[in-house]
């Protein structure tokens, strides 16, 4: 199935990132695996007039089915347009992104099924092999006007198919050469964020390496930088999960004030996945415990969707600074 992203109404990330770098905000990149998550993301971003990158990992693509995914993205765009018309608000730019693509073939398959942006993660490879793999994906993607995200440095943590025991911080002295040799449109870096819910232990003071970020920004000024593993692990959600039968120990994330500081600089895309999982799980656990006779999925997935919508809207307004930015990006596309 060969589908170009423009035919389903989505956009690539080029105009989004240009506006974000200029305006000192970050575009939200929210992961989804099912309908309720996707609905919550789109409605929250429409309400806050924020651009958005809806993204799926290899694992999510396998779970949701690769064919169904492109139709879900198309459906999300059509839902957004209808809601924008009914509410008399402007439409928002939506990009569909492959998160942590691990091979050339996977990136090509996603591009041919309608993705407007792909990440090729060669960060686990020796530097020269990372450059070669990333360059090959860029060469194919740019033929189709698809934007590409590369990565230098390794994030610790576990999320879907991505796993590493420890950090390997991005080396600022490598970024100029990497960007020049590969032609990537954005660069994911490792400065202390990490995948999953168990980023830090309770009592630790989480710190991301803003000094490394500042040095990278000096070396490639104006170039779009991406932060992965940037969930803040809302403690109210963790407490709710544990209160109603869960067992999440030492679940601490990245402080939101540090993310906001990063978004004021060259960071133009911030990935958030675990926060959505936690908020959704907390609401479902609560309903199962307080209403043990409930068996209609709409009665627990619906409230979970609403909790997600509220969280995403707050992130756009208070953390990423992306609320109200959709009109300027729409004009630039």
Secondary structure by P-SEA (a helix, b strand, c coil): ccccccccccccaaaaaaaaaaccbbbbbcccccaaaaaaaaaaaaaabbbbbbcccaaaaaaacaaaaaaaaaaaaaaaaaaaaaacbbbbbbbbbbcccccaaaaaaaaaacccbbbbccccccaaaaaaaaaaaaaaaaaacbbbbbbcbbbbcccccccccccccccccaaaaaaaaccccbbbbbccccccccccccccccccaaaaaaaaaaaccccbbbbcccccccaaaaaaaaaacccccccccccaaaaaaaaaccccbbbbcaaaaaaaaaaaaaaaaaccccccccaaaaaaaaaaaaaaaaaaccccccccaaaaaaaac
